[in-house]
Amino acid sequence: MNKRTWVAIALILVAVAVAGGFLYQRAAALARVDANQLVCQAMTRVGDGSYIAQVTTVTSDGSKTATVFRQGKTEKIEYPGKSAWSMTTNGKSYTYLPKCNQLLVSEASSLLSDKDRTALLLANYRAKCVGMGKIAGRRAYVIALTSRHSSRPAKKLWIDRENYTILRTEDYSASGQLRGRTEMNQVSFSARIDPRTFALPMGKTVEPVTICQSCASSEFRGLGFTVAAPRYLPAGYLLDGSHKLHSTCGCGHVSAQFTYTDGLNVISVFETPRMACCKDCGMTKCDDQNCGIATLGQVTRGDKTIVVVGDLVPKDLRKIAESVQ
Amino acid sequence: MDKCHTVQNLLSDYRTGILSGGKLDLVESHLAECAACASELRVLDDVLALVSDNVSESEPPAGLWNGVANRIASPESSRRPAFGIWRPLRLAGVGAATLALVLGIWLGGARQDSVVPLRMASSNEYIQGHALYAGQAPLADRVSYLSLVASNESQPR
């Protein structure tokens, strides 16, 4: 080998040694971060504090911006241009649609306490600090949540190093691909929020429409068809609630909805009467389709159609749908 | 090995107390005789008690393993021919690229910018019903979930 070859080899060795040193230092710093504790603090922070933030969310559908107003457990998301907004407060969500002047009302029951949900999350997912970052000018820990089970969604969180607010998230589908990301571009923790921001629209012109209504599963008896919980669920999921979903198709039928969570991902199992007015594929084997935020599977059994929605691999989706008696 | 895999999949359910019957017997009998699975349970207990130190082994970024598995399974995977001749210039190029890659990972972390194709069945009431519930979970991406409902204004009700 000539002199130039030796110089090149020496350069590579130096580069590898320098990079190795940096990586070792970085890994040592990250290893000192208690990721589980950070996740707990971020989950607690979700129901605390106040801020105004400009947020961008990106999916393959494109990017959307929104302004988020957060005060305690109340959060309002305003979408620009159309003046539509959504607000969640005290277990209810309101979505105002200005064009048709409707206020969609939805109740989400939660059988799990915040503590139970956090324990369930950490039982099903490994939290690991994988880096440090800077979002909206604020320093953040980057935490990866990876499932202890195979073929499950994963998530990365950028958690503010000072107040544990979640500044950025990346969601990975069960197939391991990046599904979307949401990031604060600007955030102000000191801005005063006008209390009228959280006022619901009043007056005769606004039509409240109940979409989703929390109820006990015993109340499903009045729906006119047999409702039964699925006999199969993927490992790690617990029942978190039951609801009546009021159809928006115009025929006025009501579906039963069971909701399950593993602390991060959620599954909805809908059972709906088989009616001619609604789009019904009439399949006796589960047919699934990917709808971006989740996979939707549908199977028809006797007098009802079962629809399962969640970020699941098709095999699990089918098993859940077909396990409903 | 298969039994270990099955039991480890059931550990979170076991610790949450929702196992019964045959599955409970399976887990308990296996834990009594398998040190590896008993150890996995202890790790889980440590996490649940929130007193654990950080996991010592190096773990890949979220979603990486499933992505790799998918690429391996993909029929479109192709291989590039290796360098045939050792030339100093190429060596220096490889060295520079290695250095740039390592520094890139160190400085910014590997970012995945491709996004799964979204085929939104926007008129589907079940997707809406799911989004309304899922959007209220503590770590949910509410801006994205609830925009699905808000963007359905053009749909007839």
Interface residues (C-beta under 8 A of the other chain):
Chain A: N2 R4 T5 V7 A8 I9 L11 I12 A15 V16 V18 A19 F22 L23 R26 A27 L30 A31 R32 V33 D34 A35 N36 Q37 C40 A42 M43 V46 G47 V55 T57 V58 T59 S60 D61 K64 A66 V68 E75 I77 Y79 K82 A84 W85 S86 T88 G91 S93 T95 L97 P98 K99 C100 Q102 L104 S106 A108 S110 D114 R117 A119 L120 L121 L122 A123 N124 R126 K128 C129 V130 G131 G133 V142 A144 L145 T146 R148 H149 S150 S151 A154 K155 K156 L157 I166 T169 E170 D171 Y172 S173 A174 S175 G176 Q177 L178 R179 G180 R181 T182 V209 I211 C212 A235 G236 L238 G241 H243 L245 S247 T248 C249 G250 S255 Q257 T259 T261 L264 V266 S268 F270 Q289 N290 C291 G292 I293 A294 L296 V307 V309 G310
Chain B: Q8 N9 L10 L11 S12 D13 R15 T16 I18 L44 V47 L48 L50 S52 D53 N54 V55 S56 S58 E59 P60 P61 A62 G63 L64 W65 N66 G67 V68 A69 N70 W86 P88 L89 L91 A92 V94 G95 A96 T98 L99 V102 L103 W106 G109 Q112 D113 S114 V115 V116 P117 L118 R119 M120 A121 N124 E125 Y126 I127 Q128 G129 H130 A131 L132 Y133 A134 G135 Q136 A137 P138 L139 A140 D141 R142 V143 S144 Y145 L146 S147 L148 V149 A150 S151 N152 E153 S154 Q155 P156 R157
